[in-house]
Structure formats: C-alpha cells, structure tokens
C-alpha cells in the first residue's frame, strides 16, 4: 500500500515535466548555463595562460601580487564574490550590471586564478635538463620555449584544465542567486507554479537537473581521465 502510494507520487511528479513547455524551458535554461560556462571558460583559459606565465617571472613584487590575487580568489566563496559584483559594484560606483554579466565577471576572475596556477605548475614541472638539452642543440631561448616547453606544458595542462572546466560548469548553479534564469532557476519556477497541483514536482525537476549536469560534465570527466591514463602509459 505504501509502495503503491509512493510510486504514484513519483509518477505524478514526473508528469509535471510534460505539462506545457516545462521540459523545453528546462532545456532552454540548460543552454543558458552552458553559454555562461563556455564564455567563462574561454576567457579564463586565455587570461589564465598569461597569469600563469606572470607567476613564473622572477620578480618579487609581481610574485607577491599574483600570490595575493590567487589566494583571495581561492579563499573567498564564489557566492560572496557574486554578491560583491552584483550588489557591491552598484552601490559603490552607482552603475548597474546584469546578473549574467556579474556571473561572467566573477567566474572569469576565479577561472583565471585557477587556470593560472595550473599553468604555473605545468611550466615549473618541466625538468631543467630539457632547457639544457635545447641549449646544447643550439636552440635560442625562444625556440626552447615554443618547441620544447610549450608542447610539454600543454600536454600536462589538458587533463587538469578539463577538470577545472567541469568544476566551473557545476558552479554556474550559483547564478540563480543573482537572478539569472538558468536551469536551476527555471526548475524553481516550475516547482513553485506546480506546488498546488503537483506537490511532489521537486522530485522530478531536481532529478532531471541532476542528469542534465551529469550529461554535460561526465564526458569531460571521462575524457580527462582517459587522457591522463594515456599520458601515464606513454611515460611508463
């Protein structure tokens, strides 16, 4: 009796997905999430490479400033940064930025710090004898950098950057707190609209949102694991 009532409740919850445009709206919200993540990731990859190279420069003041920026972005929760960008900039400087713009700004700054640290680690992991071998072959410092250092750095960065991309995609769910109508916000709207007719709608909505995030992130996670295993096999 209890199991029958439970199964009816779950079945009723999933029926809400096919009422009106609910499922289509969730897909549209997912596209917003993917767009935010894609733009943030693209900007972070480019700026992160330059930031990582700056972190390797032998200059004490520059190193300290880069370290402070990195630690600040790591320690400060992304939600607090979002509130600072969305509400703080408005009150401090008297201009308004949209929720999506504030999300892109915060995620790019955060992604730049994380990507920069990955680039720094990859650059510093290149053994010193690689540089010495290049010099012994008569290569200039520029040639050593472009033909020896960069290929090995990129090889080390690919799986690490894919894991970072996965983290950034998942963290886009915080955009709901600054009014961005992405997949989580759409889900909340559907649940709110169905609270009287389908009280158990949250079961279906959040389950579908979970699988949407899973389907986006899982291929990236698997690809990162495959590349990392392949690289280790080649080094063995």
N, C-alpha and C positions, 0 to 999 in steps of 0.2 A: 504494500500500500504506500509506504513511504517512498520506496524507489520509483514507483509509478508517478507519484506526485512530483518527485524531483526531476524525472525525465521530461514530464510535461512542462515544468517550469523552464528547463534548459531549452527545450524545443521552442517554447514561446519566446524565449529570449532571442534565439537566432532568427525567428521570423521578422524581428524588427529590422534586420538588415535589408529585407526585400520590400519594405514599406516605402513608397515614394522613391526618392533618389538617395536614400540613406547610404547604400553601398557605393554609389557613384560619388557622393560627397566625400566619403572616406578616401576613395582613390584620388580625388582632387586634392584633399588635404595631404595625402602622401606625396603628391607631386610638389606641393609647396615645401614640404620637409626635405625632399631630395634636392630641390633647387637651392634652398638655403645652405644645405650641406655641401653641394657641389661648388657653389660660389666661394664659400668659406674655405673649403679645402684647396681650391685653385689658388686663391690669394695667399693662403698660408704656405703652400708649397714654394711659391716663388719668393715671398718675403722671408720664409724660414731658411732658405738656402743662403741668402745674403746675411741673415742674422747669425747663422751658424759659422759662416766664414769670418764674420767680425769677432766672434767669440774666440777664434784661434789666433787673432792678431796679438803679438807680444807688446801690448800697451796696457799698463796698469790701470789708469783711469778708465779707459774704454772697457777693459775686462770687468772692472767693478760695476760700471753702469749696466753692462749686459747681464751680469750676475744678479743685480738688484731687480731688473726687469723680469728675468726668468723666475726668480723666487717669488716675486709679487704675483705673477700670473699663475703660478702653481699653488700658492698658499690661499689666495683669495678664491672663494667659491664662485663658479660661473654665474650662479643666480644673483649673487651680490653685485657682480660686475654688470649684469644686465640691468639691475635696478639703478646702479650708478649712471649707466649710459642713458637709459630711457627717462628716468626721473631727474637724476642729478644734473645732467647737462642742460635740461630745460630750465631748471630753477637757477642754476649758476650763471649761465650765459644768455638766458632768455630766448632760446630758439627751440623749436620742436623737431624731433626726428621720429620717424615711424618706428613701430615695434620691430619690423623686419630689418630696417637699417641698423637699429641698435644691436640686434642679434648678429648681423653680419659683421659689425664692428667688433663686438666682443669676441666672437668666435675666431675672427681673423687674428686679433691680437693674441688670444690664447693659443691658437694653432701655430702662429709664428714662433712663439716661445718654445713650444713643444717640438716643433719641427727643427728649429734652430739647434736645440740641444741634441737632437738625433744626428744632425749634420756635423756638429762639433765632435760628437763621439766617433762618428764614422771617419772623419778626417784624421783625428788623433789616433785611430786604431791602425792606420797604415804604418807598417813597420819601417823603421828608419833605413834599413838596408835597401828598401825599394828606391828611396831617393838616391842613395849612394850608387846603386846599380845604374840608375839613369844617368847620373853624372859621369860614371865610368864609361858609358856608351857614347858620351859626348853630347847628350841632350841638354838643352837650356832649361832653366827653371820653369819657364812657361810650358815647354814641351813635356817636362816631367809632370807638371800639374795636369795638363789636358790629356796626355796619353797614358799616364800611369795612375795618378792619384784619383782623377775623376771617375774612370771606369770602375775601380775597386770601391770607391765611395758609394756610387750608385748601386752597385751590387749589394752592398751591406744595407743600404737605405730602403730598398724596395719592400722587403717584408715588414720592417719596422714602421715605415710610413703607412702601409696598408692597415696595420693595427691602429695607428693613430686616426686614420680616416674612419674606421669603424667606430671608435670612441666618439668622434665628432658627430657622426650620424645619430648615434644614440642620444647624445647630449642635446640635440636640437629639440627634444621634447620640452626643454625649459622655456622655449619660445612662447609657450602657452601663457606664461605668467606676465608677459608684456603685450598681450592681446593679439598675437599673430595667429591667424586662423589656419593652423596646420592640422595634421591628422589627429593629434590628441585633443585639440580644441574642438574639432568637428565631432569627435566621439563624445565629448562632454555635452555638446549642444544636442546631439541625438538622444543621449540618455535623459537630459533634462526635459526634452519635448515628449518623451515616452514614459515619464515617471508614473503617470496615472494609468495609462493603457497597458504598458508592459513594464512592471516594476523591476523585473529581472534583466532589463536590457543591458545593464552594465556588464553582465557575464559575457554576452556575445560581443559587445563592442570592444571591450578591452582584450578579449581573446583574439579578435581579428586584428587589432592594432599590434598586438604582440607578434602575430605571424607576419604582418607586413614588415615590421622592423627586422624580424628574423630573416625573411626572404631577401631583404636588401643587404643585411650585414653578413649573413652566413657565407655567400660566395666569396666575399672579400677575406673573411677569416680563413676559409679553406685554402684560398689561393696563397695567402701569406704563409700558412703552414706548409703547403706544398713547395713553395719557393725556398723556404728556409731549410727544409729537409733535403732538397735537391742540392743546395749550396753546400751543406754539410757533407753530403755524399761525394761531391766533386772534390772537396778539400781532403777527404779521407784517403 
